[in-house]
Amino acid sequence: MEIKEFLEKVIAEKNKRITDDFFLFIQNDRELMKEYLYLVEEYDLQTVNQQIARGIEEEYKLISFGENGEPESKLITTYSLLKKRS
């Protein structure tokens, strides 16, 4: 296996769970968590989480190809598995 192939494999695996990682980051940062809770109160949980997920897909140019029902983050119950756009 070449280094480039290995890197592509690692990136693909990371992309699959990037949404969960974002929500874990929010959950573990006191200031971000306060802002997140304020947004959830102002809008609603589903709206906030969907817009965050869409923003991640757009920012990193990823698309959904499945779903994971066992996130590590307590802020979500499921998340889309993502991959690079073809």
Backbone torsions as a table, in degrees:
resi	resn	phi	psi	omega
1	MET	NA	134.9	177.8
2	GLU	-83.5	159.1	179.2
3	ILE	-59.9	-42.6	-179.7
4	LYS	-60.9	-42.7	178.3
5	GLU	-63.1	-42.0	178.1
6	PHE	-62.2	-45.8	179.3
7	LEU	-60.3	-44.0	177.5
8	GLU	-59.8	-39.5	178.6
9	LYS	-64.8	-45.1	179.2
10	VAL	-63.2	-44.8	179.1
11	ILE	-61.7	-42.6	179.0
12	ALA	-61.6	-41.3	178.9
13	GLU	-67.2	-41.1	178.8
14	LYS	-63.9	-42.4	180.0
15	ASN	-59.6	-35.0	-179.6
16	LYS	-57.0	-35.9	-174.6
17	ARG	-114.7	17.8	-175.7
18	ILE	-62.1	-35.0	179.6
19	THR	-64.4	-45.8	177.7
20	ASP	-60.2	-41.5	178.9
21	ASP	-61.7	-40.4	177.5
22	PHE	-61.2	-46.6	-179.4
23	PHE	-67.8	-33.6	173.7
24	LEU	-63.6	-40.5	178.3
25	PHE	-60.7	-45.9	177.6
26	ILE	-61.2	-49.2	-176.7
27	GLN	-58.0	-35.9	-174.6
28	ASN	-93.7	2.2	178.8
29	ASP	-114.1	114.2	-173.6
30	ARG	-54.3	-47.2	-177.7
31	GLU	-68.4	-44.5	178.2
32	LEU	-63.1	-37.9	-180.0
33	MET	-64.6	-40.3	177.5
34	LYS	-62.1	-44.5	179.4
35	GLU	-65.3	-40.8	177.9
36	TYR	-60.0	-47.7	-179.7
37	LEU	-63.3	-36.6	176.0
38	TYR	-62.2	-45.1	179.3
39	LEU	-63.6	-41.0	178.2
40	VAL	-61.9	-39.8	177.8
41	GLU	-67.0	-40.5	-177.2
42	GLU	-71.9	-40.9	-178.8
43	TYR	-105.3	-103.6	168.9
44	ASP	-169.1	163.9	-174.3
45	LEU	-56.8	-47.9	-176.6
46	GLN	-62.6	-44.4	-179.8
47	THR	-61.7	-48.1	-178.6
48	VAL	-61.9	-49.2	-177.6
49	ASN	-64.7	-40.0	178.5
50	GLN	-64.4	-41.4	-179.2
51	GLN	-68.9	-36.2	175.4
52	ILE	-62.8	-46.9	-179.3
53	ALA	-61.3	-43.7	177.8
54	ARG	-63.1	-40.4	179.1
55	GLY	-62.1	-38.6	177.5
56	ILE	-64.0	-46.5	179.8
57	GLU	-58.8	-44.7	-179.2
58	GLU	-67.8	-46.8	-176.6
59	GLU	-60.4	-41.2	-175.8
60	TYR	-100.9	5.2	177.8
61	LYS	53.9	54.8	-179.0
62	LEU	-116.2	160.7	175.4
63	ILE	-130.6	155.2	-180.0
64	SER	-81.4	141.4	175.4
65	PHE	-135.6	7.4	179.6
66	GLY	174.4	-172.0	-177.1
67	GLU	-139.4	145.9	175.0
68	ASN	-115.9	125.7	-178.7
69	GLY	-98.3	11.9	-179.0
70	GLU	-132.2	64.7	179.5
71	PRO	-71.4	155.3	173.7
72	GLU	-77.7	-34.4	-179.7
73	SER	-68.9	141.4	177.0
74	LYS	-84.7	-4.4	-176.7
75	LEU	-85.2	-14.3	-178.2
76	ILE	-132.6	156.8	177.7
77	THR	-105.5	-24.4	175.1
78	THR	-146.4	165.7	172.2
79	TYR	-153.5	155.1	179.6
80	SER	-78.3	138.8	169.8
81	LEU	-79.7	131.9	-174.2
82	LEU	-118.4	153.0	175.7
83	LYS	-145.8	165.7	178.2
84	LYS	-62.9	144.5	174.4
85	ARG	-68.2	142.4	179.8
86	SER	-80.3	NA	NA
